[in-house]
Amino acid sequence: MGNRVLLVEDEKNIARFIELELRHEGFEVVHYLSGREGLEAARSLEFDVVLLDVMLPELNGIEVCRRIRSFSQLPILLITARDAVMDRVAGLDAGADDYIVKPFAIEELLARIRSVLRRTSQENEETLLLVFKDITVHTSAHRVEVNQNSIDLTKTEYDLLVYLIQQKNRVVTRDLILENVWGYLADIETNVVDVYIRHLRSKLPPKAASYIETVRGVGYVMRE
């Protein structure tokens, strides 16, 4: 089965036309008529791309787009009958990846869908690698290398390093580290963070270990 498309369109004839054409091109399509139904589907089901009409009952498409962006980076293509510049701006500001105006040729819609899917695929591939100076983290394999030499870390040490790299140039407190690496705060003293920082530094080569800076009285930072 091909990419899964969430189609939110209240004009049944247009929706049927789009659905038939997409299915013919190998896409799997799930169709909803209202903004609220589409939002709930995006929240609870798995999709590869959203085709979202702007003029929808219950919740308009721009508001649905804004709400989806609060919990997902799912590619969103807005479909509208209105060609006003402010509509396009509002849609893009709400987090839409692209915008197509009715009436449109199905070939253009297909090209735009493929374009946003291609961009998303490239972005996902890039996130599989985290690079900080000579440290490379292969997130899909949970592997850490320094100058192409593999470093053996425990899960917690690995999660700690990943979090610090993701927060590079930002001083993070011990409480923030506990919350994001351990996932909870109860019954854990903040000095546990210091212990694991020492463990992590001891496993990294001296130069790489020095990248983890202590900010006295606050926490830690990795600065580029």
N, C-alpha and C positions, 0 to 999 in steps of 0.2 A: 504494500500500500504506500502511496506517495505522501507528500507533506499534508498535514491536517490543518484545514482552514476553518476558522470560526467566522461565519458570515452573519452579520447583524443588519438586517434590511427589512423594513416594514412593507415595502411595495412588493407584493407577492410575484407579480409577473417579472419584474426585474430580478428578484432573488432567484426565481426558477431558471431564468436565462443564464445568470451567472453560475448557478450551481451545476447546470447541465454542461456548460462549457468547461468549467474547472474539472468536473469528473471525467470528461472526455480527454483532458490533458493529464489525467492520472492523479489528481488531487482528491483527498477525502474531505468532504464538506459537511459541516454541521450548521444548520440554519436556525436562527431565532428572530422573532419579529419585534421584540421590544428591547430598549436599552437596559432595563433592569435584568431581563433574562440573559442577555448577552454578557453583562457584567458578572453575574453569578456563574455562568459557564466558564468564563475566563479565569475566575477564581478557583473553580473546583475541578476543571477538566484540563487535559493536556492538548495544546495546540502549537502549531509552528508559526502561524501568522493570523492576524485578525483583519477582516474587511468590515469596516464600520461606517454605516451611513450616518450622516450628521443629523438629519431630521428624523428623530425616532420618538415614539410615545414613551411616556414615563420618565426616561432620562435621555437627554439628547446625546448625540455621539461624542461631542467634545467633552462633556462631563464624564461619560463612560471612559473615554480615553484617559482623562486626568486620573480617574479612580484606578484604572488598571495600572497606570504608571506608579501608583503608590505601593504596589506589591509585585510588579513584574516588569521585565524588559522585553516582553513579547513584541515582535514587530507588528506595528499597527499602520494600516493604510486606510485613510479616510475617504469615503465616497460621498459626494454631495452634488446637488443640482445647482448650487449657488456658486458663482464665480467671483464673488467679491474678495478683494485683497484681504480685508479684515477677517473674513472667514478662514482663509488659508493661514493667516498669521495666528489666529486663535487656535486652530487645530495643531499647528506645529509647536506653538507654545505649550499646549496641553500634553505634548510628548509624542505626537504622531511621527512616524518615520517618513511618510509620503502622503500625497494628496492627489486625488483624481476627480475630475469634474464630469458629471453627466451632461449630455450623452457622451459615451466614450466607446472606442472600438475595443472589442474583447482582446485583440492582440496587444493593445497598449496596457490593459489591465494585467494581462499575463506577464508582460515584460516588467512591469513595476513590481509585481509579486516576486518574480524571480530575482529582481535586483535587491529587494529588501532581505530576501532569504540568503542571498549570496553575501551581502554585507554582514548579516548576523552570523553566518557560518565562519567568516573570516575573523570576526571579533571573538567568537567562542574559541577558535584555535589559538588566538593570541593569549587568551586568559589561561590556557593550559601551561604557559610558561610565565614564571615570575622571575625577573632578573633584577638584582641589586649589585652593582659593581661586578665583582667576579663570582658572586653567588648566583646560582641558577636553581630554581625550584621547578621540577616537573610535577605539576599538581595532579595530573591524571594518574601518574605512577607513584605519587608520594615519595619522590626521590629528590635528594638535595646534592648538588655538586658545587665544589669550589675549585675553580680552574680546571674543570672537567674531571676532578677526582671526587668519587662518591663519598658522602659523609653519612655515617650510620647514626640516626636519631630515633629516639622513642617517639610515640605518637604525640605526646604532650610537648616535647621539645620541638618537633616538627610544626605543630599547630602554633606554638609560640613564635617561632621564626617567621612563619607565613604571616601571622598577624602584624608583627613588627614591620615587615617589608611592605605589607599593604598600607600601613599607616606611616610610611616613610616621611621624614621631615616634620612629623607631628609628635610632640612629647605626649606619651600616653601614661596615665597614672596606673598604679598597681591595681586599683579597683577596676578600671576599665579592662586591664589585661585579664584579671580573674573572670570578669563577666563574659568576655569574648573568647577566651581560650578554654576555661573550665566550664563555662556555661551557667554558673550559678555563684552566689556569694556566701551562702550560709555555711557556717562551721569551717570556713577556711580562712586562715590568717594571711594577711598580705605578704608576710615574709616568705610564703611558699613561692611567690613570684621570684624573689631574690635567689632562692635556692635553685630554681629551674633556669634562671638567667646564668648562674654560675655553671650549671651542667652544660648548657648550650655553648657557652663560651669555651669551655674546656674541650669540647668536641670539634670546634672550628679551628682552622689554622690561626696562628696569632694575629695576622693582619685582618682576617675576616672577623675574628672575635672582637677586635677593636672597633668594628663598625657599630656594635651595640653600646651606645653611650649611656652612662648613668647621669640622670639629672637629679642632684641631691634634693631630697625632700619632696620630690614630685613623682618621678618614674623613669622611663627609658625612652630612647629615640634612636632611630637609624637615619642619619642625614646623608643625602647625596652631595 
